[in-house]
């Protein structure tokens, strides 16, 4: 009987350990996805600014920059740096916040109906 009890305890311990590993990997997955979305938002915003206002500092221009363009480029680089720094700080803050939670990914589920051939043939 002791062997059976030990086996049950081992099975429960194994199940609890697997559940804990799953929660940890779920948290890591969520953190990675959320950080990527923050980065994508930052880069997308910078891309929009470059596309709309890049002419002010000769963005994608092969010609030498005028003094005004040099000044605008320096301002843009400063703004760009601040945006990236703040976004990266928020990504780190998000990671710290998520570390205080238990996360469990519910996964995607798809239930496919199974119809036997006899039922389909009778319906025709």
Biopython code that builds the backbone (N, CA, C, O; Angstrom):
import numpy as np
from Bio.PDB.StructureBuilder import StructureBuilder

atoms = [
    (1, "UNK", "N", (0.810, -1.190, 0.000)),
    (1, "UNK", "CA", (0.000, 0.000, 0.000)),
    (1, "UNK", "C", (0.854, 1.256, 0.000)),
    (1, "UNK", "O", (0.484, 2.276, -0.580)),
    (2, "UNK", "N", (2.022, 1.164, 0.669)),
    (2, "UNK", "CA", (2.921, 2.309, 0.702)),
    (2, "UNK", "C", (3.428, 2.662, -0.692)),
    (2, "UNK", "O", (3.593, 3.838, -1.016)),
    (3, "UNK", "N", (3.678, 1.644, -1.519)),
    (3, "UNK", "CA", (4.132, 1.894, -2.881)),
    (3, "UNK", "C", (3.077, 2.665, -3.668)),
    (3, "UNK", "O", (3.396, 3.580, -4.428)),
    (4, "UNK", "N", (1.832, 2.286, -3.475)),
    (4, "UNK", "CA", (0.732, 2.962, -4.166)),
    (4, "UNK", "C", (0.623, 4.419, -3.707)),
    (4, "UNK", "O", (0.434, 5.314, -4.531)),
    (5, "UNK", "N", (0.740, 4.659, -2.409)),
    (5, "UNK", "CA", (0.678, 6.018, -1.857)),
    (5, "UNK", "C", (1.832, 6.864, -2.382)),
    (5, "UNK", "O", (1.647, 8.025, -2.746)),
    (6, "UNK", "N", (3.025, 6.273, -2.418)),
    (6, "UNK", "CA", (4.184, 6.984, -2.946)),
    (6, "UNK", "C", (4.002, 7.325, -4.423)),
    (6, "UNK", "O", (4.361, 8.411, -4.878)),
    (7, "UNK", "N", (3.446, 6.386, -5.145)),
    (7, "UNK", "CA", (3.204, 6.604, -6.568)),
    (7, "UNK", "C", (2.203, 7.744, -6.782)),
    (7, "UNK", "O", (2.397, 8.582, -7.662)),
    (8, "UNK", "N", (1.150, 7.776, -5.991)),
    (8, "UNK", "CA", (0.145, 8.843, -6.081)),
    (8, "UNK", "C", (0.780, 10.191, -5.733)),
    (8, "UNK", "O", (0.528, 11.187, -6.412)),
    (9, "UNK", "N", (1.591, 10.230, -4.691)),
    (9, "UNK", "CA", (2.260, 11.474, -4.291)),
    (9, "UNK", "C", (3.224, 11.949, -5.373)),
    (9, "UNK", "O", (3.300, 13.144, -5.657)),
    (10, "UNK", "N", (3.949, 11.032, -5.968)),
    (10, "UNK", "CA", (4.865, 11.394, -7.049)),
    (10, "UNK", "C", (4.105, 11.945, -8.245)),
    (10, "UNK", "O", (4.530, 12.920, -8.864)),
    (11, "UNK", "N", (2.990, 11.325, -8.564)),
    (11, "UNK", "CA", (2.175, 11.787, -9.690)),
    (11, "UNK", "C", (1.642, 13.191, -9.428)),
    (11, "UNK", "O", (1.656, 14.041, -10.318)),
    (12, "UNK", "N", (1.177, 13.432, -8.212)),
    (12, "UNK", "CA", (0.693, 14.774, -7.858)),
    (12, "UNK", "C", (1.819, 15.795, -7.904)),
    (12, "UNK", "O", (1.641, 16.908, -8.398)),
    (13, "UNK", "N", (2.965, 15.412, -7.392)),
    (13, "UNK", "CA", (4.127, 16.313, -7.427)),
    (13, "UNK", "C", (4.548, 16.626, -8.853)),
    (13, "UNK", "O", (4.868, 17.769, -9.180)),
    (14, "UNK", "N", (4.546, 15.600, -9.702)),
    (14, "UNK", "CA", (4.906, 15.793, -11.102)),
    (14, "UNK", "C", (3.909, 16.722, -11.790)),
    (14, "UNK", "O", (4.289, 17.609, -12.555)),
    (15, "UNK", "N", (2.623, 16.501, -11.503)),
    (15, "UNK", "CA", (1.574, 17.335, -12.108)),
    (15, "UNK", "C", (1.705, 18.789, -11.649)),
    (15, "UNK", "O", (1.570, 19.706, -12.459)),
    (16, "UNK", "N", (1.963, 19.004, -10.371)),
    (16, "UNK", "CA", (2.123, 20.363, -9.834)),
    (16, "UNK", "C", (3.351, 21.044, -10.446)),
    (16, "UNK", "O", (3.320, 22.232, -10.767)),
    (17, "UNK", "N", (4.422, 20.279, -10.600)),
    (17, "UNK", "CA", (5.647, 20.829, -11.196)),
    (17, "UNK", "C", (5.414, 21.222, -12.651)),
    (17, "UNK", "O", (5.850, 22.291, -13.079)),
    (18, "UNK", "N", (4.734, 20.374, -13.412)),
    (18, "UNK", "CA", (4.423, 20.677, -14.809)),
    (18, "UNK", "C", (3.526, 21.911, -14.911)),
    (18, "UNK", "O", (3.715, 22.744, -15.797)),
    (19, "UNK", "N", (2.558, 22.030, -14.014)),
    (19, "UNK", "CA", (1.657, 23.185, -13.998)),
    (19, "UNK", "C", (2.446, 24.465, -13.715)),
    (19, "UNK", "O", (2.201, 25.497, -14.340)),
    (20, "UNK", "N", (3.379, 24.399, -12.785)),
    (20, "UNK", "CA", (4.202, 25.568, -12.459)),
    (20, "UNK", "C", (5.086, 25.957, -13.645)),
    (20, "UNK", "O", (5.238, 27.141, -13.945)),
    (21, "UNK", "N", (5.663, 24.970, -14.312)),
    (21, "UNK", "CA", (6.464, 25.248, -15.506)),
    (21, "UNK", "C", (5.610, 25.864, -16.603)),
    (21, "UNK", "O", (6.055, 26.769, -17.308)),
    (22, "UNK", "N", (4.397, 25.379, -16.745)),
    (22, "UNK", "CA", (3.490, 25.907, -17.767)),
    (22, "UNK", "C", (3.123, 27.357, -17.468)),
    (22, "UNK", "O", (3.083, 28.189, -18.374)),
    (23, "UNK", "N", (2.856, 27.660, -16.198)),
    (23, "UNK", "CA", (2.543, 29.042, -15.823)),
    (23, "UNK", "C", (3.734, 29.958, -16.107)),
    (23, "UNK", "O", (3.562, 31.073, -16.599)),
    (24, "UNK", "N", (4.924, 29.491, -15.801)),
    (24, "UNK", "CA", (6.122, 30.309, -16.027)),
    (24, "UNK", "C", (6.345, 30.549, -17.516)),
    (24, "UNK", "O", (6.664, 31.666, -17.922)),
    (25, "UNK", "N", (6.180, 29.517, -18.324)),
    (25, "UNK", "CA", (6.358, 29.697, -19.768)),
    (25, "UNK", "C", (5.243, 30.562, -20.341)),
    (25, "UNK", "O", (5.471, 31.297, -21.301)),
    (26, "UNK", "N", (4.047, 30.492, -19.773)),
    (26, "UNK", "CA", (2.944, 31.355, -20.207)),
    (26, "UNK", "C", (3.266, 32.817, -19.906)),
    (26, "UNK", "O", (3.021, 33.699, -20.729)),
    (27, "UNK", "N", (3.816, 33.062, -18.724)),
    (27, "UNK", "CA", (4.187, 34.426, -18.340)),
    (27, "UNK", "C", (5.284, 34.962, -19.257)),
    (27, "UNK", "O", (5.230, 36.112, -19.692)),
    (28, "UNK", "N", (6.269, 34.130, -19.546)),
    (28, "UNK", "CA", (7.345, 34.539, -20.446)),
    (28, "UNK", "C", (6.810, 34.837, -21.841)),
    (28, "UNK", "O", (7.247, 35.790, -22.487)),
    (29, "UNK", "N", (5.876, 34.033, -22.300)),
    (29, "UNK", "CA", (5.270, 34.241, -23.625)),
    (29, "UNK", "C", (4.520, 35.561, -23.665)),
    (29, "UNK", "O", (4.673, 36.333, -24.611)),
    (30, "UNK", "N", (3.712, 35.827, -22.650)),
    (30, "UNK", "CA", (2.954, 37.078, -22.602)),
    (30, "UNK", "C", (3.885, 38.279, -22.520)),
    (30, "UNK", "O", (3.661, 39.284, -23.196)),
    (31, "UNK", "N", (4.918, 38.188, -21.706)),
    (31, "UNK", "CA", (5.886, 39.279, -21.581)),
    (31, "UNK", "C", (6.550, 39.565, -22.919)),
    (31, "UNK", "O", (6.674, 40.722, -23.322)),
    (32, "UNK", "N", (6.975, 38.516, -23.604)),
    (32, "UNK", "CA", (7.641, 38.679, -24.898)),
    (32, "UNK", "C", (6.708, 39.329, -25.917)),
    (32, "UNK", "O", (7.114, 40.240, -26.638)),
    (33, "UNK", "N", (5.459, 38.866, -25.978)),
    (33, "UNK", "CA", (4.498, 39.406, -26.940)),
    (33, "UNK", "C", (4.181, 40.863, -26.617)),
    (33, "UNK", "O", (4.125, 41.698, -27.520)),
    (34, "UNK", "N", (3.973, 41.176, -25.335)),
    (34, "UNK", "CA", (3.625, 42.544, -24.940)),
    (34, "UNK", "C", (4.784, 43.505, -25.219)),
    (34, "UNK", "O", (4.569, 44.616, -25.702)),
    (35, "UNK", "N", (6.014, 43.075, -24.913)),
    (35, "UNK", "CA", (7.178, 43.923, -25.189)),
    (35, "UNK", "C", (7.321, 44.175, -26.692)),
    (35, "UNK", "O", (7.648, 45.284, -27.113)),
    (36, "UNK", "N", (7.077, 43.155, -27.483)),
    (36, "UNK", "CA", (7.162, 43.298, -28.938)),
    (36, "UNK", "C", (6.122, 44.299, -29.444)),
    (36, "UNK", "O", (6.405, 45.081, -30.351)),
    (37, "UNK", "N", (4.932, 44.277, -28.865)),
    (37, "UNK", "CA", (3.891, 45.207, -29.278)),
    (37, "UNK", "C", (4.257, 46.643, -28.905)),
    (37, "UNK", "O", (3.979, 47.565, -29.671)),
    (38, "UNK", "N", (4.871, 46.846, -27.748)),
    (38, "UNK", "CA", (5.329, 48.184, -27.362)),
    (38, "UNK", "C", (6.403, 48.652, -28.329)),
    (38, "UNK", "O", (6.368, 49.798, -28.778)),
    (39, "UNK", "N", (7.352, 47.796, -28.654)),
    (39, "UNK", "CA", (8.418, 48.160, -29.591)),
    (39, "UNK", "C", (7.852, 48.473, -30.964)),
    (39, "UNK", "O", (8.280, 49.433, -31.605)),
    (40, "UNK", "N", (6.900, 47.681, -31.422)),
    (40, "UNK", "CA", (6.284, 47.909, -32.725)),
    (40, "UNK", "C", (5.563, 49.251, -32.754)),
    (40, "UNK", "O", (5.600, 49.957, -33.762)),
    (41, "UNK", "N", (4.913, 49.599, -31.662)),
    (41, "UNK", "CA", (4.230, 50.888, -31.574)),
    (41, "UNK", "C", (5.242, 52.030, -31.664)),
    (41, "UNK", "O", (5.017, 53.002, -32.386)),
    (42, "UNK", "N", (6.352, 51.918, -30.938)),
    (42, "UNK", "CA", (7.375, 52.969, -30.968)),
    (42, "UNK", "C", (7.958, 53.122, -32.368)),
    (42, "UNK", "O", (8.030, 54.233, -32.894)),
    (43, "UNK", "N", (8.367, 52.032, -32.962)),
    (43, "UNK", "CA", (9.000, 52.076, -34.283)),
    (43, "UNK", "C", (8.006, 52.562, -35.331)),
    (43, "UNK", "O", (8.374, 53.323, -36.226)),
    (44, "UNK", "N", (6.759, 52.134, -35.230)),
    (44, "UNK", "CA", (5.732, 52.583, -36.166)),
    (44, "UNK", "C", (5.492, 54.081, -36.061)),
    (44, "UNK", "O", (5.330, 54.760, -37.075)),
    (45, "UNK", "N", (5.469, 54.598, -34.835)),
    (45, "UNK", "CA", (5.281, 56.038, -34.636)),
    (45, "UNK", "C", (6.461, 56.818, -35.230)),
    (45, "UNK", "O", (6.265, 57.839, -35.889)),
    (46, "UNK", "N", (7.656, 56.342, -34.998)),
    (46, "UNK", "CA", (8.837, 57.012, -35.556)),
    (46, "UNK", "C", (8.825, 56.962, -37.078)),
    (46, "UNK", "O", (9.198, 57.932, -37.737)),
    (47, "UNK", "N", (8.404, 55.849, -37.629)),
    (47, "UNK", "CA", (8.318, 55.713, -39.081)),
    (47, "UNK", "C", (7.316, 56.702, -39.661)),
    (47, "UNK", "O", (7.571, 57.298, -40.707)),
    (48, "UNK", "N", (6.187, 56.882, -38.996)),
    (48, "UNK", "CA", (5.175, 57.833, -39.455)),
    (48, "UNK", "C", (5.715, 59.257, -39.421)),
    (48, "UNK", "O", (5.480, 60.036, -40.345)),
    (49, "UNK", "N", (6.434, 59.593, -38.367)),
    (49, "UNK", "CA", (7.030, 60.936, -38.268)),
    (49, "UNK", "C", (8.046, 61.136, -39.394)),
    (49, "UNK", "O", (8.063, 62.186, -40.036)),
    (50, "UNK", "N", (8.887, 60.137, -39.633)),
    (50, "UNK", "CA", (9.881, 60.238, -40.708)),
    (50, "UNK", "C", (9.212, 60.396, -42.067)),
    (50, "UNK", "O", (9.651, 61.196, -42.893)),
    (51, "UNK", "N", (8.146, 59.627, -42.296)),
    (51, "UNK", "CA", (7.452, 59.679, -43.576)),
    (51, "UNK", "C", (6.795, 61.040, -43.793)),
    (51, "UNK", "O", (6.834, 61.577, -44.899)),
    (52, "UNK", "N", (6.192, 61.599, -42.747)),
    (52, "UNK", "CA", (5.451, 62.845, -42.887)),
    (52, "UNK", "C", (6.329, 64.091, -42.786)),
    (52, "UNK", "O", (6.061, 65.088, -43.456)),
    (53, "UNK", "N", (7.356, 64.048, -41.970)),
    (53, "UNK", "CA", (8.163, 65.245, -41.725)),
    (53, "UNK", "C", (9.627, 65.083, -42.104)),
    (53, "UNK", "O", (10.429, 65.990, -41.879)),
    (54, "UNK", "N", (9.983, 63.940, -42.678)),
    (54, "UNK", "CA", (11.374, 63.674, -43.025)),
    (54, "UNK", "C", (11.970, 64.676, -44.000)),
    (54, "UNK", "O", (13.184, 64.881, -44.018)),
    (55, "UNK", "N", (11.125, 65.298, -44.808)),
    (55, "UNK", "CA", (11.628, 66.295, -45.766)),
    (55, "UNK", "C", (12.295, 67.463, -45.038)),
    (55, "UNK", "O", (13.132, 68.150, -45.623)),
    (56, "UNK", "N", (11.940, 67.696, -43.778)),
    (56, "UNK", "CA", (12.514, 68.812, -43.017)),
    (56, "UNK", "C", (14.004, 68.620, -42.736)),
    (56, "UNK", "O", (14.739, 69.598, -42.598)),
    (57, "UNK", "N", (14.449, 67.380, -42.653)),
    (57, "UNK", "CA", (15.868, 67.121, -42.411)),
    (57, "UNK", "C", (16.492, 66.279, -43.512)),
    (57, "UNK", "O", (17.527, 65.644, -43.309)),
    (58, "UNK", "N", (15.865, 66.278, -44.664)),
    (58, "UNK", "CA", (16.444, 65.604, -45.820)),
    (58, "UNK", "C", (16.468, 64.099, -45.696)),
    (58, "UNK", "O", (17.397, 63.445, -46.169)),
    (59, "UNK", "N", (15.444, 63.543, -45.057)),
    (59, "UNK", "CA", (15.360, 62.091, -44.894)),
    (59, "UNK", "C", (15.322, 61.416, -46.262)),
    (59, "UNK", "O", (14.534, 61.800, -47.126)),
    (60, "UNK", "N", (16.167, 60.420, -46.454)),
    (60, "UNK", "CA", (16.289, 59.662, -47.705)),
    (60, "UNK", "C", (16.705, 60.544, -48.882)),
    (60, "UNK", "O", (16.386, 60.251, -50.034)),
    (61, "UNK", "N", (17.416, 61.617, -48.579)),
    (61, "UNK", "CA", (17.918, 62.497, -49.636)),
    (61, "UNK", "C", (19.421, 62.288, -49.767)),
    (61, "UNK", "O", (20.130, 62.161, -48.769)),
    (62, "UNK", "N", (19.899, 62.254, -51.008)),
    (62, "UNK", "CA", (21.330, 62.035, -51.247)),
    (62, "UNK", "C", (22.101, 63.361, -51.229)),
    (62, "UNK", "O", (23.331, 63.364, -51.172)),
    (63, "UNK", "N", (21.393, 64.461, -51.276)),
    (63, "UNK", "CA", (22.048, 65.777, -51.308)),
    (63, "UNK", "C", (22.548, 66.162, -49.920)),
    (63, "UNK", "O", (22.010, 65.714, -48.908)),
    (64, "UNK", "N", (23.585, 66.999, -49.885)),
    (64, "UNK", "CA", (24.091, 67.482, -48.586)),
    (64, "UNK", "C", (23.016, 68.304, -47.875)),
    (64, "UNK", "O", (22.210, 68.982, -48.513)),
    (65, "UNK", "N", (23.020, 68.231, -46.549)),
    (65, "UNK", "CA", (22.008, 68.931, -45.761)),
    (65, "UNK", "C", (22.369, 70.402, -45.575)),
    (65, "UNK", "O", (23.534, 70.759, -45.398)),
    (66, "UNK", "N", (21.344, 71.237, -45.619)),
    (66, "UNK", "CA", (21.524, 72.662, -45.335)),
    (66, "UNK", "C", (21.647, 72.835, -43.823)),
    (66, "UNK", "O", (21.340, 71.911, -43.070)),
    (67, "UNK", "N", (22.095, 74.010, -43.369)),
    (67, "UNK", "CA", (22.187, 74.232, -41.912)),
    (67, "UNK", "C", (20.834, 74.051, -41.204)),
    (67, "UNK", "O", (20.780, 73.529, -40.091)),
    (68, "UNK", "N", (19.751, 74.480, -41.849)),
    (68, "UNK", "CA", (18.419, 74.309, -41.252)),
    (68, "UNK", "C", (18.067, 72.823, -41.143)),
    (68, "UNK", "O", (17.514, 72.376, -40.138)),
    (69, "UNK", "N", (18.397, 72.071, -42.192)),
    (69, "UNK", "CA", (18.131, 70.636, -42.176)),
    (69, "UNK", "C", (18.973, 69.928, -41.119)),
    (69, "UNK", "O", (18.495, 69.008, -40.454)),
    (70, "UNK", "N", (20.212, 70.350, -40.965)),
    (70, "UNK", "CA", (21.080, 69.782, -39.923)),
    (70, "UNK", "C", (20.467, 70.009, -38.547)),
    (70, "UNK", "O", (20.459, 69.111, -37.706)),
    (71, "UNK", "N", (19.949, 71.228, -38.324)),
    (71, "UNK", "CA", (19.320, 71.550, -37.047)),
    (71, "UNK", "C", (18.073, 70.689, -36.827)),
    (71, "UNK", "O", (17.872, 70.154, -35.736)),
    (72, "UNK", "N", (17.243, 70.558, -37.855)),
    (72, "UNK", "CA", (16.031, 69.748, -37.740)),
    (72, "UNK", "C", (16.372, 68.274, -37.513)),
    (72, "UNK", "O", (15.695, 67.581, -36.753)),
    (73, "UNK", "N", (17.420, 67.810, -38.172)),
    (73, "UNK", "CA", (17.827, 66.414, -37.986)),
    (73, "UNK", "C", (18.291, 66.180, -36.551)),
    (73, "UNK", "O", (17.968, 65.156, -35.950)),
    (74, "UNK", "N", (19.051, 67.130, -36.004)),
    (74, "UNK", "CA", (19.514, 67.007, -34.619)),
    (74, "UNK", "C", (18.324, 66.988, -33.656)),
    (74, "UNK", "O", (18.316, 66.214, -32.698)),
    (75, "UNK", "N", (17.316, 67.838, -33.904)),
    (75, "UNK", "CA", (16.114, 67.846, -33.070)),
    (75, "UNK", "C", (15.373, 66.509, -33.176)),
    (75, "UNK", "O", (14.933, 65.947, -32.173)),
    (76, "UNK", "N", (15.245, 66.013, -34.414)),
    (76, "UNK", "CA", (14.555, 64.739, -34.604)),
    (76, "UNK", "C", (15.288, 63.604, -33.882)),
    (76, "UNK", "O", (14.647, 62.773, -33.239)),
    (77, "UNK", "N", (16.609, 63.558, -33.979)),
    (77, "UNK", "CA", (17.382, 62.505, -33.314)),
    (77, "UNK", "C", (17.197, 62.562, -31.797)),
    (77, "UNK", "O", (17.155, 61.524, -31.136)),
    (78, "UNK", "N", (17.089, 63.768, -31.252)),
    (78, "UNK", "CA", (16.864, 63.926, -29.818)),
    (78, "UNK", "C", (15.471, 63.401, -29.433)),
    (78, "UNK", "O", (15.319, 62.674, -28.452)),
    (79, "UNK", "N", (14.459, 63.785, -30.226)),
    (79, "UNK", "CA", (13.089, 63.324, -29.982)),
    (79, "UNK", "C", (13.021, 61.801, -30.129)),
    (79, "UNK", "O", (12.398, 61.123, -29.312)),
    (80, "UNK", "N", (13.655, 61.277, -31.157)),
    (80, "UNK", "CA", (13.662, 59.832, -31.411)),
    (80, "UNK", "C", (14.264, 59.085, -30.224)),
    (80, "UNK", "O", (13.735, 58.065, -29.782)),
    (81, "UNK", "N", (15.368, 59.606, -29.722)),
    (81, "UNK", "CA", (16.044, 58.981, -28.587)),
    (81, "UNK", "C", (15.139, 58.985, -27.349)),
    (81, "UNK", "O", (15.064, 57.985, -26.635)),
    (82, "UNK", "N", (14.461, 60.091, -27.097)),
    (82, "UNK", "CA", (13.559, 60.172, -25.942)),
    (82, "UNK", "C", (12.398, 59.196, -26.078)),
    (82, "UNK", "O", (12.022, 58.536, -25.109)),
    (83, "UNK", "N", (11.825, 59.102, -27.282)),
    (83, "UNK", "CA", (10.705, 58.181, -27.515)),
    (83, "UNK", "C", (11.155, 56.743, -27.259)),
    (83, "UNK", "O", (10.461, 55.992, -26.573)),
    (84, "UNK", "N", (12.295, 56.357, -27.795)),
    (84, "UNK", "CA", (12.798, 54.992, -27.611)),
    (84, "UNK", "C", (13.132, 54.710, -26.148)),
    (84, "UNK", "O", (12.848, 53.624, -25.644)),
    (85, "UNK", "N", (13.735, 55.684, -25.466)),
    (85, "UNK", "CA", (14.060, 55.498, -24.047)),
    (85, "UNK", "C", (12.800, 55.304, -23.214)),
    (85, "UNK", "O", (12.740, 54.414, -22.366)),
    (86, "UNK", "N", (11.798, 56.137, -23.458)),
    (86, "UNK", "CA", (10.553, 56.024, -22.687)),
    (86, "UNK", "C", (9.834, 54.713, -22.999)),
    (86, "UNK", "O", (9.307, 54.063, -22.095)),
    (87, "UNK", "N", (9.811, 54.330, -24.244)),
    (87, "UNK", "CA", (9.173, 53.074, -24.607)),
    (87, "UNK", "C", (9.878, 51.886, -23.983)),
    (87, "UNK", "O", (9.229, 50.964, -23.488)),
    (88, "UNK", "N", (11.202, 51.902, -24.006)),
    (88, "UNK", "CA", (11.963, 50.802, -23.397)),
    (88, "UNK", "C", (11.759, 50.769, -21.881)),
    (88, "UNK", "O", (11.688, 49.693, -21.287)),
    (89, "UNK", "N", (11.664, 51.948, -21.253)),
    (89, "UNK", "CA", (11.371, 51.991, -19.816)),
    (89, "UNK", "C", (10.004, 51.377, -19.533)),
    (89, "UNK", "O", (9.849, 50.628, -18.568)),
    (90, "UNK", "N", (9.021, 51.684, -20.358)),
    (90, "UNK", "CA", (7.685, 51.116, -20.162)),
    (90, "UNK", "C", (7.688, 49.603, -20.388)),
    (90, "UNK", "O", (6.976, 48.872, -19.700)),
    (91, "UNK", "N", (8.473, 49.142, -21.332)),
    (91, "UNK", "CA", (8.571, 47.695, -21.560)),
    (91, "UNK", "C", (9.169, 47.009, -20.326)),
    (91, "UNK", "O", (8.718, 45.934, -19.933)),
    (92, "UNK", "N", (10.175, 47.626, -19.724)),
    (92, "UNK", "CA", (10.757, 47.064, -18.495)),
    (92, "UNK", "C", (9.753, 47.125, -17.340)),
    (92, "UNK", "O", (9.656, 46.195, -16.539)),
    (93, "UNK", "N", (9.007, 48.234, -17.265)),
    (93, "UNK", "CA", (7.980, 48.347, -16.223)),
    (93, "UNK", "C", (6.919, 47.259, -16.390)),
    (93, "UNK", "O", (6.452, 46.681, -15.408)),
    (94, "UNK", "N", (6.548, 46.991, -17.625)),
    (94, "UNK", "CA", (5.574, 45.937, -17.900)),
    (94, "UNK", "C", (6.100, 44.586, -17.438)),
    (94, "UNK", "O", (5.372, 43.803, -16.827)),
    (95, "UNK", "N", (7.349, 44.322, -17.727)),
    (95, "UNK", "CA", (7.954, 43.048, -17.313)),
    (95, "UNK", "C", (7.944, 42.921, -15.787)),
    (95, "UNK", "O", (7.647, 41.852, -15.252)),
    (96, "UNK", "N", (8.270, 44.012, -15.089)),
    (96, "UNK", "CA", (8.250, 43.993, -13.624)),
    (96, "UNK", "C", (6.835, 43.796, -13.099)),
    (96, "UNK", "O", (6.628, 43.078, -12.121)),
    (97, "UNK", "N", (5.864, 44.426, -13.742)),
    (97, "UNK", "CA", (4.468, 44.280, -13.328)),
    (97, "UNK", "C", (3.977, 42.846, -13.532)),
    (97, "UNK", "O", (3.315, 42.287, -12.657)),
    (98, "UNK", "N", (4.294, 42.257, -14.672)),
    (98, "UNK", "CA", (3.844, 40.896, -14.956)),
    (98, "UNK", "C", (4.485, 39.871, -14.021)),
    (98, "UNK", "O", (3.923, 38.799, -13.796)),
    (99, "UNK", "N", (5.653, 40.195, -13.482)),
    (99, "UNK", "CA", (6.313, 39.238, -12.583)),
    (99, "UNK", "C", (5.519, 39.043, -11.295)),
    (99, "UNK", "O", (5.766, 38.090, -10.555)),
    (100, "UNK", "N", (4.572, 39.933, -11.021)),
    (100, "UNK", "CA", (3.777, 39.839, -9.802)),
    (100, "UNK", "C", (2.473, 39.057, -10.001)),
    (100, "UNK", "O", (1.647, 38.982, -9.091)),
    (101, "UNK", "N", (2.292, 38.481, -11.179)),
    (101, "UNK", "CA", (1.052, 37.779, -11.492)),
    (101, "UNK", "C", (1.312, 36.323, -11.848)),
    (101, "UNK", "O", (2.387, 35.958, -12.326)),
    (102, "UNK", "N", (0.293, 35.500, -11.600)),
    (102, "UNK", "CA", (0.281, 34.147, -12.138)),
    (102, "UNK", "C", (-0.432, 34.235, -13.484)),
    (102, "UNK", "O", (-1.545, 34.755, -13.572)),
    (103, "UNK", "N", (0.205, 33.733, -14.515)),
    (103, "UNK", "CA", (-0.356, 33.813, -15.855)),
    (103, "UNK", "C", (-0.480, 32.398, -16.395)),
    (103, "UNK", "O", (0.432, 31.582, -16.265)),
    (104, "UNK", "N", (-1.615, 32.127, -16.998)),
    (104, "UNK", "CA", (-1.815, 30.819, -17.612)),
    (104, "UNK", "C", (-2.436, 31.043, -18.985)),
    (104, "UNK", "O", (-3.548, 31.560, -19.096)),
    (105, "UNK", "N", (-1.713, 30.651, -20.024)),
    (105, "UNK", "CA", (-2.193, 30.800, -21.390)),
    (105, "UNK", "C", (-3.291, 29.777, -21.628)),
    (105, "UNK", "O", (-3.100, 28.584, -21.388)),
    (106, "UNK", "N", (-4.432, 30.241, -22.095)),
    (106, "UNK", "CA", (-5.565, 29.349, -22.302)),
    (106, "UNK", "C", (-5.501, 28.622, -23.630)),
    (106, "UNK", "O", (-6.338, 27.762, -23.902)),
    (107, "UNK", "N", (-4.548, 28.940, -24.440)),
    (107, "UNK", "CA", (-4.342, 28.313, -25.753)),
    (107, "UNK", "C", (-5.563, 28.469, -26.628)),
    (107, "UNK", "O", (-6.638, 28.886, -26.196)),
    (108, "UNK", "N", (-5.353, 28.124, -27.837)),
    (108, "UNK", "CA", (-6.450, 28.172, -28.790)),
    (108, "UNK", "C", (-7.097, 26.795, -28.833)),
    (108, "UNK", "O", (-6.408, 25.775, -28.804)),
    (109, "UNK", "N", (-8.410, 26.772, -28.902)),
    (109, "UNK", "CA", (-9.110, 25.498, -28.986)),
    (109, "UNK", "C", (-10.021, 25.514, -30.198)),
    (109, "UNK", "O", (-10.666, 26.519, -30.496)),
    (110, "UNK", "N", (-10.065, 24.412, -30.876)),
    (110, "UNK", "CA", (-10.925, 24.248, -32.029)),
    (110, "UNK", "C", (-11.611, 22.902, -31.893)),
    (110, "UNK", "O", (-10.959, 21.859, -31.839)),
    (111, "UNK", "N", (-12.931, 22.939, -31.839)),
    (111, "UNK", "CA", (-13.700, 21.702, -31.741)),
    (111, "UNK", "C", (-14.316, 21.423, -33.101)),
    (111, "UNK", "O", (-15.129, 22.201, -33.598)),
    (112, "UNK", "N", (-13.928, 20.327, -33.687)),
    (112, "UNK", "CA", (-14.455, 19.932, -34.982)),
    (112, "UNK", "C", (-15.540, 18.890, -34.791)),
    (112, "UNK", "O", (-15.330, 17.891, -34.102)),
    (113, "UNK", "N", (-16.697, 19.113, -35.393)),
    (113, "UNK", "CA", (-17.750, 18.106, -35.263)),
    (113, "UNK", "C", (-17.392, 16.859, -36.080)),
    (113, "UNK", "O", (-16.825, 16.957, -37.168)),
    (114, "UNK", "N", (-17.723, 15.722, -35.550)),
    (114, "UNK", "CA", (-17.459, 14.460, -36.236)),
    (114, "UNK", "C", (-18.802, 13.864, -36.634)),
    (114, "UNK", "O", (-19.652, 13.598, -35.785)),
    (115, "UNK", "N", (-18.977, 13.661, -37.917)),
    (115, "UNK", "CA", (-20.215, 13.089, -38.435)),
    (115, "UNK", "C", (-19.858, 11.761, -39.081)),
    (115, "UNK", "O", (-18.981, 11.687, -39.942)),
    (116, "UNK", "N", (-20.543, 10.728, -38.657)),
    (116, "UNK", "CA", (-20.237, 9.419, -39.237)),
    (116, "UNK", "C", (-20.816, 9.341, -40.647)),
    (116, "UNK", "O", (-21.771, 10.048, -40.969)),
    (117, "UNK", "N", (-20.253, 8.506, -41.464)),
    (117, "UNK", "CA", (-20.700, 8.366, -42.861)),
    (117, "UNK", "C", (-22.143, 7.892, -42.950)),
    (117, "UNK", "O", (-22.867, 8.282, -43.866)),
    (118, "UNK", "N", (-22.559, 7.070, -42.025)),
    (118, "UNK", "CA", (-23.942, 6.554, -42.059)),
    (118, "UNK", "C", (-24.945, 7.696, -41.916)),
    (118, "UNK", "O", (-25.984, 7.686, -42.577)),
    (119, "UNK", "N", (-24.653, 8.680, -41.065)),
    (119, "UNK", "CA", (-25.570, 9.819, -40.876)),
    (119, "UNK", "C", (-25.645, 10.672, -42.125)),
    (119, "UNK", "O", (-26.724, 11.147, -42.481)),
    (120, "UNK", "N", (-24.528, 10.875, -42.797)),
    (120, "UNK", "CA", (-24.536, 11.724, -44.006)),
    (120, "UNK", "C", (-25.221, 11.032, -45.153)),
    (120, "UNK", "O", (-25.905, 11.676, -45.948)),
    (121, "UNK", "N", (-25.050, 9.721, -45.253)),
    (121, "UNK", "CA", (-25.705, 8.984, -46.348)),
    (121, "UNK", "C", (-27.203, 8.924, -46.176)),
    (121, "UNK", "O", (-27.946, 8.939, -47.157)),
    (122, "UNK", "N", (-27.663, 8.855, -44.913)),
    (122, "UNK", "CA", (-29.104, 8.810, -44.665)),
    (122, "UNK", "C", (-29.743, 10.162, -44.958)),
    (122, "UNK", "O", (-30.899, 10.227, -45.376)),
    (123, "UNK", "N", (-29.000, 11.233, -44.741)),
    (123, "UNK", "CA", (-29.542, 12.580, -44.964)),
    (123, "UNK", "C", (-29.622, 12.953, -46.425)),
    (123, "UNK", "O", (-30.301, 13.927, -46.749)),
    (124, "UNK", "N", (-28.991, 12.263, -47.303)),
    (124, "UNK", "CA", (-28.970, 12.610, -48.739)),
    (124, "UNK", "C", (-30.142, 12.071, -49.486)),
    (124, "UNK", "O", (-30.255, 12.284, -50.693)),
]
sb = StructureBuilder()
sb.init_structure("model")
sb.init_model(0)
sb.init_chain("A")
sb.init_seg("    ")
for serial, (resi, resn, name, xyz) in enumerate(atoms, 1):
    if name == "N":
        sb.init_residue(resn, " ", resi, " ")
    sb.init_atom(name, np.array(xyz, "f"), 0.0, 1.0, " ", f" {name:<3s}", serial, name[0])
structure = sb.get_structure()
